[in-house]
Amino acid sequence: MDREKRHPLALFNHCPICGKAGFSENNQKSKRCSACGFVYYFNPSAATATFIVNNQNELLVCRRGKEPALGSWDLPGGFIDMYETGEEGIAREVKEETGLEVKESRYLFSLPNTYLYSGFLVHTLDLFFLCKVGEDDTPSAHDDVAESCWIPIDELNPESFGLDSIRKGVALFLASQHWEKQTRKTIHHH
């Protein structure tokens, strides 16, 4: 199996506590040191992604400026820092990447993902939020974003998004938008 597809625990052969070899599989998500007994569980990292929609029914998207998926569309977001809530993390990431200040956020759903970083396959749990920013605020590109712009929701193509969970999240978001539009039509016709 190539290095990019291997489970991250396969890369750790020495105990991070005592430094001895013999750091071996305990079960599919943990390793145990035969020398000192330390057990390490590999759990997913928390990450965020946000849907920001303006009054023209356009979604804010960002073009990735770094690998993985360099040059593809993405949603503003990123890894949550230690001691940070999902809401704090998404507000910080939106500010860092677009210069916009989140005024309100609402959790929508989560999706598992893998993210290849420096040859290490990071497992993540991506938390998706619907956020509001100031209506007159203009996004700019900062941090690892090459470009940020508004795209009409009805012109979005999930396949233009490079990361698996973001692509799936955009598809779910579009399906919910379609469902809401159909529900509004049904209610107005009765």
Rosetta blueprint (number, residue, H / E / L):
1 M L
2 D L
3 R L
4 E L
5 K L
6 R L
7 H L
8 P H
9 L H
10 A H
11 L H
12 F L
13 N L
14 H E
15 C L
16 P L
17 I L
18 C L
19 G L
20 K L
21 A E
22 G L
23 F E
24 S E
25 E E
26 N E
27 N E
28 Q L
29 K L
30 S E
31 K E
32 R E
33 C E
34 S L
35 A L
36 C L
37 G L
38 F L
39 V E
40 Y E
41 Y E
42 F L
43 N L
44 P L
45 S E
46 A E
47 A E
48 T E
49 A E
50 T E
51 F E
52 I E
53 V E
54 N L
55 N L
56 Q L
57 N L
58 E E
59 L E
60 L E
61 V E
62 C E
63 R E
64 R E
65 G L
66 K L
67 E L
68 P L
69 A L
70 L L
71 G L
72 S L
73 W E
74 D E
75 L L
76 P L
77 G E
78 G E
79 F E
80 I L
81 D L
82 M L
83 Y L
84 E L
85 T L
86 G H
87 E H
88 E H
89 G H
90 I H
91 A H
92 R H
93 E H
94 V H
95 K H
96 E H
97 E H
98 T H
99 G L
100 L L
101 E L
102 V E
103 K E
104 E E
105 S E
106 R E
107 Y E
108 L E
109 F E
110 S E
111 L E
112 P E
113 N E
114 T E
115 Y E
116 L E
117 Y E
118 S L
119 G L
120 F E
121 L E
122 V E
123 H E
124 T E
125 L E
126 D E
127 L E
128 F E
129 F E
130 L E
131 C E
132 K E
133 V E
134 G L
135 E L
136 D L
137 D L
138 T L
139 P L
140 S L
141 A L
142 H L
143 D L
144 D L
145 V E
146 A E
147 E E
148 S E
149 C E
150 W E
151 I E
152 P E
153 I H
154 D H
155 E H
156 L L
157 N L
158 P H
159 E H
160 S H
161 F E
162 G L
163 L L
164 D H
165 S H
166 I H
167 R H
168 K H
169 G H
170 V H
171 A H
172 L H
173 F H
174 L H
175 A H
176 S H
177 Q H
178 H H
179 W H
180 E H
181 K H
182 Q H
183 T H
184 R H
185 K H
186 T H
187 I H
188 H H
189 H H
190 H L
